[in-house]
Amino acid sequence: MRFRYENYQQFQAMRYAVEEINQRSDLLPNITLGFYAYDSCAAQQNEIKGTLWMLTGTNEVMPNYCCRKSPPLSAIIGHSKSTYSMLIGHILGLYKFPQISYFSTSSLLSDRTTFSSFFRTVPSDVFQSRGLAQMVLHFKWTWVGLIASNDDYGYKGLEVIKQEITKGGACVAYIIYMSRNLIDQNIHNIVQVIKESSANVLVAFCTDVYLIPVLDEMLKQNVTGKSFVASEAWSISNVLTVPKYSSLLSGTIGFAFHSSTIPGFQNYLNSINPLNTPGTMWSTFFWEEAFGCTFPNQTNHSIIVNDLENPCTGDENLENLQNSYNDVSSLRASHNIYTAVYVIAKALDDLNHCRTLAGPLFNKYCSKLNNFEPWQLLHYFKKVRVKLSNDREVYFDEDGNPPAVYDIVNWHLGSDGTIRQVKVGNYDATDTSRNIFSINISAIWWPTENNEIPFSVCGQSCPVGFRKAPRRGKPVCCFECVPCAQGEISNQTDSIDCLKCPWNMWPNSRRDRCFPKPIEFLSYEDSLGITLAAISSFSCVVPISIFRLFIHYKSTPIVRANNHYVSCILLVSLSFCFLCALAFIGYPQPEKCLLRQAAFGLVFALCVSCILAKTIIVVFAFMATKPGSSLKKWTTPYLPYMIIVICTLIQFTLCVLWLTISPPFPQYNIEAKPGIIVVECNENSPFAFWCMLGYLGFLASVSFTVAFLARRLPDNFNEAKLITFSMLAFLSVWVYFIPASLSAQGKYTVAMEIFAILTSSWALVVCMFLSKCFIILFRPNMNSRENLMGKDRGRK
């Protein structure tokens, strides 16, 4: 058998704690502590025997009997293995006998119904499992594999890890349970699953014994690029730190029991004398193993075959040793034993300071320190609080667990190919003032290029401007990147949802930021707006110029032939038609929106009414001259003006009703053109708008029909033909305007209406007055009464 230096150090830690307490005056003054130490050699039968020996006080197994009277046995420290602690706990729980384990972590031991007197100075595996899951989430590993031993330790640990990982939004790629019996499992298939999985991080919840076959097969199959997360059962294992496994395990990060120091402990370890130390047989085993010598008249118990000429003197210097016995840099199990002794001492001290009427006994009486029952001391265990030299306070929760504090260790690859286990942080579940993780990221060594954190996700990271969308039939962590919808952004990588921009903002090209939408309206700064305004301004001068020409030649036959005054009204109204286009250019202010369509409707109604009046005058002029015509009584100088007033008044009424009941108003249109706010006038009542426009069409249609029917009437200047062409052009423009305006968007809708106004106005000017102006200016011989009458007679 091999002598284990670390176990002997743990034994000395218990001795040191007892001796230190016995020398203190503030803890159990005038009371001397003692201890028994049993070595069961990890055999269950010996565990039961040792437990019953301690309970009975003899070397005979006699249940329900105790011959020890003084001093009383206070508590039992042990066992290190959870399975054995459960075995002992079932027995000690019957007697309500305090039991403290320094290394048993199984969550089953937290069951107070079964293990009512069990306590421990190490946290339960539940805390470790939660911590490991939180560390996985801390490094943003959302796609991980889980492997564990097929025992209570592995099953319970992975159960909690899986729950916590899933709760945190990550996913488990696979779960593998390993057996110590290689015959019962196919290591090749296990490693094949690990190799083929896209999960680059493995959480291994097992001891090093289970992991070795898997690592050997991974080397055989040349598996690379996998990072391990270690449970405390193997995170500080020396068996796995050999160069053979460095390519697989370098960069491993995991939990280890909290390490600490014990002041003066190293000097104590180096002062041990093998000849007068409690546990003499263990001391001689240790001495012979450590120094490679043999005590005289002693059997060589060491695995090393020593030369009998190299006897042990007992004076060898322990300070020259470099092994796990006197390595006190990171005490874990030894410190837990040291803590357990202090917990027992503090509970005894609290019992000793019990005051009558405040004790745990009937009627609140107290028991005596030299004569108490185990359940009486158990009362103080539940409430004990011990302040250690490292300023940590130890106490137990309702399940007998101490505060959960772990070291985070990282496996650094040395230049010689060996691995060093370096503490890089802490996990303190009791810390409420800051993050429970305290990790020095710069101290972590990762086996990746540029020492970057390993990447382990089911899908590629989604950049800004994209969101994660789940893949059909895959876990939620397996996703694909989908661009944010129109009007939405994501300003973080791996966003689950895109954020909608405010109504007045729009995403940039990368869809990672919202910026104000540009405002669009037909403005005077716009080239299109300037062009239309210039055309409108120039166009309005043309009717005025013709008006002045008609005033100058008002006595000529061509001007007087078709009602000189109605033509002047028509020219003025046409000038206003051109000018009303300006009301559609510029920022749509409330007043402008309210009046522009009404002004357009009234001016054009006046214009078309004048043409209708001229058309009727032409018809009446020839029809009334026939003998017996009833139209003579209607042929008065006031008839055209009556037509103009009545037709315009109807349009005026329609506009007043529209503006009163449902007036137009300015609005921000964000739907017309994506990414642009179109400032426009909302007509509020499309029905009223189309009624106004329909009335204009009605007037124009009547004028066209009457003029068309009268086109063959004798007339040197044939006003009827001119009206026919002008109305045909007018109607054509507005008929084409309807589908064009419906298909246009934003400012182009307004531009289309302005274009229709200008075009239709020019059609009237050209068709009605171009030929007359040409005769007045360039054919004055035709502008005479003789010419007009002569042609008439010639036709007759």
N, C-alpha and C positions, 0 to 999 in steps of 0.2 A: 504494500500500500504506500501511497505518497502522503507525506506530511504537508498539510496546507498551512502556510505561514499566515495567511489572512485570518484563518479561524483562530489561530493562537493569539493574534493581535486582538481579536474581539474578546477573547477571554481576559486578556490583560486590561482591556478597556473597562470591563466590569469590575475587576479588582481595583483599578485606579479610581473609579467613581466611588466605590465603597470606602476606600481609604481616605479619599478627599472629603467625603461627607463626615466621616468620623472625626476629622480634624477641625471641622467647622463648629463655631459656637452659636451661629444663628439658625442652624438647621439641625433638629434633633439633639439639642444640647444634653450632655451627660448620658446619651444613648449610643450604644455601639451596635453597628450593623454587621451582620455576618452573611454568608451565602453558601449554598451547596452548588456544585457543578457536576452535571451528568453528561457523559458522552454516549449517545445511543448508536453511534455509527450509522445514522440515518436508517435504522431498522424499525419498522412499525411495532414489532413485538417489544423491543427495548424501550420504545417511547411510552407504551402503556405501562410497562414495569416501572420505569423511572418515575412516571407521574404518580402511580399508586405508592411507590416508596416514599415520595415526598409528602404525600397526604397522610400516610400512616405513621411515618417517622421510624420505620424499621426497614429491613431488607427483605421482608416478606410481603407478598401481595395479599393484603387483607382489606377488601372493600368495606366501606361503612365502619371503619374502626381507625382510631388515632390514639397512639400511646404517647405522643409527644405532648408534654405539658408546658415546658418552658425551654427555650424561648419560642414564641409562636412563629409559625411560618406566615410571612406577610403576603407574598405574591410569587408568581412563577414567570420568568422571562423566557420566551420561546414559543413556538419553534420558528426557524427561518423559512421552512417550506409551508405553504398554505395547507396542503393535504394533511400534514402532521399536526399543524395548529388546529385544524378542524377535529382531528382525532382526540387531541388533548382537550380541546374546548368542550366537546360533548361531555367529558368526565368532569372537568372543573366547573362547568355550568351547573351541574347538579348540586354542587356544594356552594355555589355563588362565590367561587374562589377567584380572585383577580388574576388574570393572565395578560401579559404584555408581550406581543411579538415585535421583533425589530426588523423583520424582512418579509412577512407574509402579507401579500397584497390582494388576495382574492376578494372579490366583491361579495361572495357568499358569506364571508365572516362578518359582514355588516348587519346580518339578520339578528336582531336583538332577541327575537323569540327563541332561536336555537342557541345562540352564543351570547347569553346575557351578561357574562362576566369577561368578555374578550375585549381587549384594547390593543392598540398598536402605535408605534412611533413612526410608521411609514404610511403614506396615503393609500387609500383603496385604489384598485385598478380602474374604478369608474372615473376617478379624477384624472388618471393618466390617459385613459382612452379619450376623454373629452379634450384634454390638453393636446393630444396628438392630432385629433381632428381639427382643432382650432389652429394648430400650427400649419396643417395642410391648407386650410382656408387662408391663413395669414400670408402664405407665399403664393396664393392664387393658383394652386394646383386643383383644378376642377375635374380631372379625369385620372383616377388613381387605381392601382391594384392593391388588394388586401391578401396577405398570406399570414397564416397563424398555425400554431400547434393544435392538434385535435384533442385538446383536453379542456378542462374548465377554464384555465387561464386564457387560452386562445378563443374559445367560443364566446365567453362573456366579454372579453376585450373587443373583439371584432363587432359584436352586436352593438355596443355603445358607439364605437367609431363610425360604423355605417350610419347609425341614426343621426349622429351629429353632423357628419359630412353631408348627408342628404338634406338635413334641415338647413345647412348653410348654403345650399344651392349647388353643391358639387355632386359628382356622380362616381359610382364604383364600376370600374371596367370588368373586374372579375374578383372572385373570392376563392382562395385555395386553402385547404386545411392539410397540414403535413403530419405524417406519423413518424415516430422514431424507428419503427420497423420498416426497413426499406422494401421488404417483401410485400408489404401491404399497400404499397403505393407505386405508381409509375412516375419516377422522377423525370424521365425523358419528356413525357406529356406535360407535366407541370411546367417545366422550363420552356417547352414549346409555346404554351399559352402566354407566358411572360414575354417571350421573344416576339411573337406575332402581334401582341397588343400594342396599340398606339399610346397607351399609358406609360409615361417615362418615369413615374414615381411609384415606388412600392412601399407600403407600410407593412413591416414585418413584426408581428406580435407573437414572439416565441423566444425560446432560449437559443443559445448558440448551437446546441447539439442538433436541433431540428434544422438549422440553417446550413450547416456544413455540407450535407449531400446536395442541396439545391445549388450552392455556390460552385461546387465541383462540376456539376452538370452544366452550369452556365458557362464555365470556362471551357468545357468540352465543346459546347455548341457555339462558342465565340459570341456570346450575348454582350452587347455594349450599349452605352447610352442610357442605362437605367440608374436611377438614384434611389437610395434606401432611406426610409424613415424608421428609426429603431425604437423599440420599447425599452424600458429600463432593464429587461432581462438579458439583453445582449449589447446594450449601448456602450458599456465599458468593459466588454469581454476582451481579455488578452489573447484568447485562442484565435480570434479572427484578425488580429492586427499583424499577422505575418505577411511578408511580401507577396506570397502566393495569391492572396485575395485583394491586393492593393488596387488592381485595375477595376475591380467591381465595387469595393466598399469605400474607396477614397471619396470624400465629400459627404459621407453619410451624416445625417443629423438626427438627433433623437433625444429622449428624456433619460435622465439618470436621477437617482435619489439625491436629494440635496446634500452637498458636501460642506464640511465645515472643519474647523480645527479645534483641538482640545489643548488649552494652555498647559505646558509642562509635560505633555504626554510622551513626547519623543524622548526626553531625558529619562522618564520613568521606564520606557521600553528598553532603553540601553543600559539600565541599571539592574536588570533582572539577573539573579544568581540561580543557576539551575539546581543547586544543592539545598537551598533553604527557601524555595518558592512553593506556594500551594500548587498542587498538581505536579508533584515531582516527576512522575513518570512522563507526563506531557513535556515537561521542561527538558528532560534528558533526550527525548525524541527530537525535540526542536534543536537542541544544542548539537547533537550528532549530525543532524541533517544540514544545519547551517554551516558548521565549521569542518565537516568531513572528518570527524574524529570519533573515538570510542571511549566511553568511560570504563575504567578498570572494573573487572568482576561484573560487567553488565553485558547482556546479549545485544548484539548489534541489531537495532530495530530499523536502521536506516536502509533505504533502498540502494544506497551507495555502498559498495563493498570496500570497507576501509582497512587499511593496513593496521594490524594490532600494534605496530611500533609507533602509531600516532595516537596516543591516548589523549582524552579530554581532561583538562585541568580545572575547568570552571572559571578560569581567569581570562579567557579569550575576550577580546574587545568587540562588543556588539556594534560600536560606532563604525567599524570598518565594513560592516555588512551593507550591501545594497540589494535589498529584496523587498517583497511586499510586507514583511513583518514590521520594519521600522520606517516605511514610507507613510508619512502622516500628512502629505500635501493635500490629499482629498479624501478625508475620512467620511465614509458613508455608513456601512453596517456597524463599524465600531462606534461611531458617534450616536447611532440610533440606540445601541446598547447602553452607552453612557447616559443618554437621555432617559431611557427606561428606568435606570437605577435612580436617577434624580426624581422621576415621577413618583416612584414608590416611596422614596424618602419624604417627598413633600406631602403625599397623602398621609403617611404616618405622622408627620409633624402637625398636619391639620387635625388629625384625630387626637393628638396629644394636647392640642390647644383648645379642645372642645370645652365649652362652658355649659354647665347645667342649665336646663330649660331651653337649650339651643341645639341639643344633640339629636342623633338619628334614632335613638331607642324609644321605647314606650314612654310616654309622658315627657319626651324630649330630654331624656337622661343621656349621659355620655358613658362610653366604655373606657377601660384603662388600657394603656399601651402594653402592659405586660400580660393582659388577659382580654382578648377581643376575638370576636367571631369574624370569619372572612367576609360575610355580607355586610358587617359594620364598616370594615375598611373600604368595601366596594362603594359605599355611599360617598366617600371622600374622593375616590378615583373619578367619579363622574363629574366632580366639580373642581378638580385640581387644576391649577395654573402655575407653570414653572417658567421662570425667566432664566435663560441660559446665558453663558458668557458672551455669545455672539449677538445678544440682544433679541434673539427670537423667543417668543413666548409659546409654550407648548400647552395645549389643552385638548379636550376631546369633545366632539360633537355628540349628538344623541345616538349615533351609531358606533361610537368608540373610535372614530377616525381623528387624526390630528390635522392641523392646517395643511392643505395640499401645496407643497412647495417642491419644485423640481429644478435641477440644473439642465440646461440645454447644452449638449455636447456635440462637437463637430469633429469628424475624423480627417485630420490633415495628413497629406502625403509628404513624407520626408524625402530628402535627396537620396537616401540610401534605399528607398523602396519600402521602408517601414511606415507604419501609421501611428500618429500621435492623436490621442483623444483630448481635445481642447474645449474648455468651458467657454461658451460664447454668449451665454445669457441665462435668464431665469424665467420660470413660469410660476407665478404666485396667484393661486385662485382666490386668496383672501384679500388681495390688494384691491381696494375699492377707490383709491385716490387717483390711480392712473391705469394704463393698459396692463392687463395681467401678464402680457409678454414684455420682457425686457431683453432685447436681442441686439448685440453689437454686429450689425450687418457687415461692417468692414472687416471683422475678424473671421467671418465664415469663408471657408475654402470650398469652392464648387468645382467639380471636374468638367467644366465647360470652358469654351473659348472666352477670353476676357473676364473670366470669373463671374459670369452672369448667372442669375438664378435659373435653374433648369426649367424648361417649358414642358408642361404636361396638361394639355387640354384635348378635348375630342375634336374640336374644330379650330381652324386658324383664328387668330385674334382679329376682331372686326375693327377697322380704323374708324376715325371720326367720319361722320356722314353716313354711317351704316348702322344697322341694328341686327341683333342676333335673332334668327328665325329657326325654330326647331326643325330637325329633319324627321320626316315621316317614318315611324317604326323604330326610331332610335331614342335613347335616353335624352332627357331635357338638356343635358350638357353637350350633346352632339348637335351642332347648329351650323347654319350657313349664314353668310353675311348678305343682307338685303339692303339696297340703298333706301334712305329715308324717302318717304312719299313727298309729293310736291307740297311745299309750304312747311316742311318739318326739318329739324336738325338733330344731330347728336354730337355733342362736344366732348365726349369721352369715348375711349376705346372700349369695346365689348359692351356697348349700351344694349339694354334689353328692349327699351322703347325709345322712339324718337319724340322729341319735344316739338309741339306746334308753335310756330312763331306767332307773335301778336298780330292782330289784323292789319296793322299799319307797317309791318316789317316783313322781310322776305329773306330766305337763305341765300348765302353766297354760293359760288360754284362748287365748293367742297362740302356744302351743307353742314358746316360745323359752327356757323355763327349767323345770327340774324342782323340784318342792317335795314335801315328805313327804306321803304319802297319809294321809288321815284314817283312824283305826282305828274300826271299827264292831263293836259287840256290844250285846246287850240289857242295858243297865245300869240301875242304880237312879236315875241322873240323867236318864235318858230318860223322856219323858212316857208312852210306851207301857209301859216297864218299871215305872214307879211305879204306873200303873193296874192292871196285872196283879198286882203285888205286893200292892197294897191289896185287890184282889178275893180273892186267895188267902188273905190273912191274915183277912179278914172271913169268908170261906167256911168256914175251918177251925173257927170258933167255933160255926157252926150245928150240925154233928153233935155237938159236945161239949154244947151246950145240950139237944139232943134226948136225948143220953145221960143227962144229969142228970134230965131229965123222966121218962125211963123208970125210972131208979133210984127216983125219988120215987113213981111209980105202978107199981112192980114187982109189987104184989099184985093189980092190976086185971086183969080177964079179957083185955082187948085186948092187954096187954103180955105176959101169960103164954101167950096162945093159940098163938103161933108161936115158941117157944123164946126165952125172954127173954135168955139168955146169948149166943146166936149173934147176936141183934140188937145187943147191946152191942159184941161184937167187930166187927160190921159198921160200927157208928157210929164206933168208934175208928179202924178202917182208912180210912174215908171222910175223917176229919179229917186223917189222914196223907197221903191222896191230894191234898187241897187244899194241904197244906204242901210236898209234894214239888215243886210247881210253882216254889217259891222257889229250888230248886237250879238251875233253868235260867236264872235272872236273875243278872247280874253277870259280871265278867271270868272267862272259862273257864280256871280254874286246873287244873293236872294232877289234883289230888285230886277236884275237882268233876267233871271230865270222866270220871274213872274210876268214880264212884259214882252219878251222877245217873240214868242210864238204868236201872242195876241196881236202885236204890231205887224208881224209878217202876214197874218191872216186878214187883218183889216186893210192893209195897203194893197194887197193883191186882190181882195174883194172889190175895192174901189177901182182898181185897174181893169179887172175883167168886166165889172159893171159898166164902165165907160165903153168898152168894146161891144158889150151886148146892146147898149143904148144906140151906138152907131149902126149896129147891124139892123136893129128894128127900124131906125130912121130910114135906112136904104130901102127896106121892104115897104114901109108906109109911103115913101116918096113916090113909088111907082104904082102901088096898089090903090092908093087914094085918088089917083088921077083918072081912074076908070069911071065911066058914067054909072051912076047909081051905087057907088061904093059906100058902104057903111063906115068905112075907116076915116072918112073926112072929119067926122066930129072928134076923132082922137088925134088928129094931126094938129097939134098945138106946139108952140115953141117950148113949152114946159115939159113935154113928154120925156125927152131924154134925161132931164134932171130928176124927174120923178122916178124913173127906172134906176138911176144911179143911187139915189137916196134910199129907196126901198131895198134894193139888193144889198147895199152896204150896211143898212140898219139891221138886216137879218143876221149878217155875220157878226155885227157888233153885239147883238143880243146873245149869240152863241158864246162869244168870248167872255162877256160879262158873267154869264152863268158858270162857265168853266173856272174863271178866276175866283168866283165867290164860293162855289161848292167844293171844288177840288183843285186848289191852285198849285202850280208847279213849284218845285223847291230844289235847291242844290243838294247833291249827295255824293258820297265817296263810294265808288263802284270798285270792289276788289275781285269781282268774278269775271268781268269782261276780258281782262288781259292778265294772266298769271304774272305775279311779281311786280305789278304796276297798279297804283291807285289812280283810277280815272275819275277826275272831278267833273261831274256832268250835271245837267239839269234833268231832274226826274219830272216827266210830264204829269205824274200823279194819276191822271185819268187818260189812258190811251184812247178810250172811247170818245172823249171830248176832242182830243187832238185829231182823230180821224174824221170826226164829224165836221170840224173846221176845214180840214183839207178836202173832205168829200164835197162840202158845199162849194168850194172853189172849183172842183172838178165838174160839179153840176152846172155852175154858171158858164164854165168854158164849153161844156158839151152843148148847152143850149145855144150859145153863140155860134159854135161850129156848125150845128145843125141848121140853124136859120140862115147863116151865111152861105152854107153849101147849097141850100135850096134856092138862094137868090143870086147865085154866081153868074147866071145867064141873063140877068136883067141888064138892059142897055145902060152903060155908064162908061164915059170916056176913061175915067180913072179907076173904074171897077173896084170900088171900096169893098164890095162883098167878097171878091176873090182874095183880096189882101187879108181880110179878116179870116177867111177860111184857112189860108196858109198859116197865119199867126196862131190861130187856135189849135190847128193840127200840130204845130211845133210845140206849143205850150203843153198840150195834153201828153204828147210823146215824152217830153222831159219828165213830167211828174209820174207818168206810168212807169218809166224806167227807174225813177227814184225809189219807189217802194221796195222792190227786191234788193236794190243796191244798199239802201239804208239798213235793211235787216241783216245783211251779210257783213257790213262794216262793223268795226269795234273801236271804242275809245274816241279819240279826237277825229278819226276818219268818218265817223257817223255824222258829226257836225259839219265836217268839210263837204261831205256828200250833199247835205241840205243846202249849204251855201252855194255849192256848184249848181244845184238845181235852181236856186233862186236867181243866180246870175244868168244862167243859160236861158231860162224861160223868159226873163226880162229882156235879154238881148234878142230873143226870137220875136218878141212883140215889137221891139224898136225897129229891127231890120225889116220884118214883114210889113209893118204898118207904115213906116215913114221913110224907108230908104229910097223907094222909087219917087216919092214926092219931093224929097230933098234934091234928088238928082235932076228933076225937071226944073225946080226953082233955081238951082245954081248953074246947071249946064245946058238946059234946053228952055230958055225963057220964051222962045217962040211958041212953045206948046202951052205955056201958062197964059192963055188969053181966052176971052169969052167967045170970040169968033171961031177959034180952033175947036173949042168945046162944042159949040152949037153946030158948026159945020159938019163935024163928024157925026153928030146926032142925025142931021138931016140926010147925010149920005147913007146912013144905015137904013133909015126909013125908006 
